[in-house]
Amino acid sequence: MANIKYYPEDELVQKVQSGECGWLDFINHRPLEIDAIVGSVIRRARKYGVDTPIMDTVYTTLKEGNAQNLKVN
């Protein structure tokens, strides 16, 4: 089982303000960590024979949106 850390609201705000946030990457036209985050879920599911049609759609949509966003810069 993955070690997931849950942040209290004030710590989450600090992360956003420090730039540790995908939204800040997006609005500043920086690459998103799509492969590391969404791709890892898909790869692990496939390893165990689990279909991920919704995650596949999310992955494709984010990759396309990220590519378009990077062209703006």
Buried (B, 14 or more C-beta within 10 A) or exposed (E): EEEEEEEEEEEEEEEEEEEEEBEBBBEEEBEBBBBEEBBEBBEEBEEEEEEBEEBBEBBEEBBEEBEEBEEEE
